[in-house]
Amino acid sequence: MEELPWRRPSLCGDGNNCPEVAITGDTVHLRSSLRPTEVTQLTPTEWRDLLTAVRNGEFDV
């Protein structure tokens, strides 16, 4: 797998349980810092839909 430009939220600092995202061309890659070899890929549309759902509280318990 190519080396990706992974980014994590600034609130995570050096924590080891953070979401990480890398955006390349037409793909958004997601992973957990706890499992860096397990990567999910989304299209930009799927990424926007996911962010909208999170912002709207659709995953709140």
N, C-alpha and C positions, 0 to 999 in steps of 0.2 A: 504494500500500500504506500502511496506517495506521502511525503511529509506534508501535513496540513497546518495552516495557521490557526491553531486552537486558541480560543479566547474564553474567559470565564468571567462571571460577574465580579465587579470590584469588591462587593461585600464578602466574597469568599476568601479574599486575601490568599494566604498559603494553606488554607484548609484542604482536607483530602476527601470531602464529600460534596462536590460541586458539579453542576451541569457545565458542559463545555460545548462550544459551537465553533464550527469552521465553515465559512461561506466561500465557495469556489464556483465560478462560472454560473451554471444553472442548477447547482446542488447545494443544499444546506446539510452539513454533517452534524449529528448530535451524539454526545456520549456522556457518561458519568466519569468523573475523575477516579472513582473507585474501580471502574471496569473499562480502562482506556482502549482495550482491544475490541470491545463491543460497540460498534458504530451504527447508528440509524441514519438513513439518508432520506431527505425530504426535498420536494420541489419548492421553489420560492412561494408558490400559492399555498401549498400545505403548511409551510412555515408561518406565513401570514395568518392563516386560519388558526393554527395552534396558538400563536401569540394573542390573537383576538379572544379566543376561548379562555385563555389564562387570565387576561385582563378583565374579562366579564365574569370571572369567578365560577366558570363551568366545572372546574375540578375541585372546588372547595368542598371540604367534607363537613 
